[in-house]
């Protein structure tokens, strides 16, 4: 069986919907699909043909970023093999950008598959961490951003990302 090239997996069909193996079209009831289509405005830190990254609206710490594939899939095992490497390449880049942009000591990267997955669209959490930040185990209190803080935090991450991309050229 022939596999589709990457652009076929991520390009909208004639009806404007993104579809792929193990997935369905972007749906109006998926908040992450709404973010990708622009129906929901959130502070975006990165986007390309494969994925979209934006700040979590209830972060563990400021800078808590979510990376999602543009293709609507529920779990990692639903993601077409052709998109795994590019998605994780973006994850690697964003993890460093979050650490630099948030001046953190490190980061926590995690993903749920169905259990504890608040939105049924594959997403990867990138959480900036500091030594003695109080997070222990997996029972973490969520916070809310203050006025203007989401965009300011997103800008710091975008700035760090731009510097990283320039240094790679």
N, C-alpha and C positions, 0 to 999 in steps of 0.2 A: 504494500500500500504506500503510495507516495505521500510525503508530508508536505504541508503548505510552507512556503517561506514565511519569514517573520512578518513581512509587511502585510501578507494576507491575513495573519492572525490579528493584527492590530488595526487594520484599516476598516472603516465602516463599509457595510454593504450598500447596495443600491437604495435601501430604505433608510440609510444613515445610522443603522445600529451596528454595534460591535458584537461579533459572535465568535465562537471558537469551540473546539472540542471540550466537553465537560463544562460548558458554560451556556448561558443564555444571553439574549440581548441586554443591553443596559436597561435597567428598569426604573420606572418613576418612583417606586417605593424603596429603592436602595439609596441611602443617603450618600454613599461614596460615588455612585453613578451620577447623582445629582451634582456633586462637587465637580466631577470631571466635565460634565456638560455645561457647568456654569450656573445651574439652577440654584445652587447654594453657594454663597460666597464665603470663603474661608481664607485665612492667610496661607498662601501657597509658598513653599520654599523651593520646589523643583518640579519640572515636568519635561517629559520628552515623549517620543512616539510609543514607548513601552509602558511608562509609569507616571504617577503623579504623587507628590509628597506635600503634606500640609500639616499644620499644627493640630494636635488633639485638642478638642474644645474643653476637655476636663483633664488637664495634664497632671502627671505625677509631679513633675517639676517643669518650670518654664523651659520651652524648647522641645518638649515631648512631641515627637514628629511621627506621623503615620505615612508609610509608603504603601501604595496600592497599585496593582496593575490596572491599566486602562481597560483591559479585557475583564468583563464581569465573570469571575470564577469565585466559588465559595471557599475552597481550600487549596493548599499547596499541591495536593495530589491531583487537583483538577487543572492546574496550570499546564499548558502545553510545554513539552520539553524544550522547545525552541525558545521559550521566553524565560526559562529558569536562569540561565547564565546572565542575560542582560539585566534582569530584575535584580539579581544578587550583586552584579557589578555596580548598579545604581545604589543598592543598599550599602555597599562598602564605602562608596564615595560620600553618601549622605551621613553615614555614621561618623566619619571624620569631620565633616562640616558641622554637624551638631555639636561635637566635642569642642571644636575650635570656636564656633559661634557663641557657645554658651560658657566658654572658659571652664569646662568641666574636667574632672580628673579621669574620667572614662565614660562608659555608657553601658546600658543594658539593652539588648536587642532580643525581641521575643515575638512569637506569633502563636495564635491559638487556631486549632482546626476544629470547628463546631463547638466543642465544650468551652464555655466562657467567651465565645466569640460574639461580641455585642452586635456586630453588623455582619450579615452573611455575605461578605465580599472579602476576599483574601486581603489581609493588611498586616504589615510588620511594624511593630512599635520600636522606635529608637528613642531611648530615654537618657538624657544626660545625667551622670552620677557624680557625686562628690564623696570623698571619704567622710564617714560619720554623718551621712545625710538622713539617717533614720529609717531607711527602707530595709526591712528584714522579711524574709520569706516572700509570700505572694499576697499578703493582706495589706495593701497600700492605700492610704487615703488619697483621694483625688482632690485637686485644688481648682480654683477658678482664676483666670487671668484678671488683672486689674485693667482699668480703662487705658487703652492705647498700648498695653503690654503685648498683646498677640502680634500686632504688626511690627513693633519694635524688635521683638524676638525673632520673628521671621526674617526681618531685614538683616539682622546679625548673622543668621545662618546663610542667607543668600550671599552676603558679602564674603563670608568664609569660603563658600562653595566657589564663587567666582575667582577668588585668589588661588584656590586649589586647581581649578581648570586651567587658568592662565599659566601656572607653574608646570603643568603637564605638557603644554604646547611647545 
